[in-house]
Amino acid sequence: MPDTISLEGLAIGGISACVPRHAIENAEYGRELYGHDLDATIKVIGVQRRRFADPGVTALDLCVKAALSLSEYAGLDYSEFGGLVFLTMTPDFSMPNNASYAHKLLGLPSGAPAFDISTACAGYPYGLWMAGMAASCTGKRVLLLDGDTHSPFVSPYDRSTSLLFGDGGTATVILPADAGAGNVWRFDFVTAGDREALSAPDSGYRNRVNAGSLEYETFPDGSRRRRIDLKMDGMAVFNAVVRNAPASLSRLMASDCLRSEDYDCLLLHQANLMMINSVARKLGFRDERFPTSIDKYGNIGSGSIALNICSEMRETVEAKHLRVLMSAFGAGFSAASASLELGPCPVAPVDEY
């Protein structure tokens, strides 16, 4: 039997998403940098438009707004919840964490634990795993907040990143359910530990931010970026994803003793359209069983799976019981996949900040 991780007696109790009101049209944004290559580039990455947060608006703001929208839509009372997990790589501060302040803003009880995790693009399955364990231990509902604001740290002059990333926040409720109902969640994780292919060089305590971190450097392809900006070796990331993600998902299918046609849908991190199409084709998922929203929002990071559900599957998830596969992948050459049951549960319309 493949070496996957299982949790039982859990269900998703609601999902919501919030994006900034400000929309960026790539057909205009990238004309000067890409010239005649722009249309072909947009077709490959699949990003027609993205949402950028206004200055001073952070992932915490977007996620809390998503949580409040879900509370109103589904009639939730966070004062009855047993914990909060905040998944982000763009926190308000290095200390204190986002979770403790979101805990206060949303009115969770003082005894409910609240903590951040940072696993970048692979994060949503990690968040479900951690929040699922918390819900199992406490016997109470747990709130998973997942979001990032990339826009302040993406150079508009960088050909590898400038058209790709956007901002967004999401909220997901994980609740204890009947352990005998057959609702087994399975997880598979892959970690290769790369630090170069996708990173922000001067963003932590290894390379401290200094005056030089804010200066633009010019690179061989004509791109310019600062050392606080995201840098990406697109081909290296692509190769790692198409190697790791299908293998990870195949291990889950083997653990489930199911084939691709036995699942209702495949939910992938909305990283790059060519990349995720390649993963989906390898596993036999197409069209209605493989929803995408990268054209509308770009790559918002680990929250993209939850946003995709709210954008593309809202009515279906509210009405039906679905067996889904999901996988997220990116920085650190990490991949995280899950097999679980979804719906029927409340899914709020995508909100705007």
Secondary structure, 3 states (H helix, E strand, C coil): CCCCEEEECEEEEEEEEEECCCEEEHHHHCHHHHHHHHHHHHHHHCCCEEECCCCCCCHHHHHHHHHHHHHHHHCCCHHHCCEEEEECCCCCCCCCCHHHHHHHHHCCCCCCCEEEECCHHHHHHHHHHHHHHHHHHHCCCEEEEEEEECHHHCCCCCCCCCCCECEEEEEEEEEECCHHHCCEEEEEEEECCCCCCEECCCCCCCCCCCHHHHCCEECCCCCEECCCCCEECHHHHHHHHHHHHHHHHHHHHHHHCCCHHHCCEEEECCCCHHHHHHHHHHHCCCHHHCCCCHHHHCECCCCHHHHHHHHHCHHHHHHCCEEEEEEEEEHHHEEEEEEEEECCCCECCCEEC
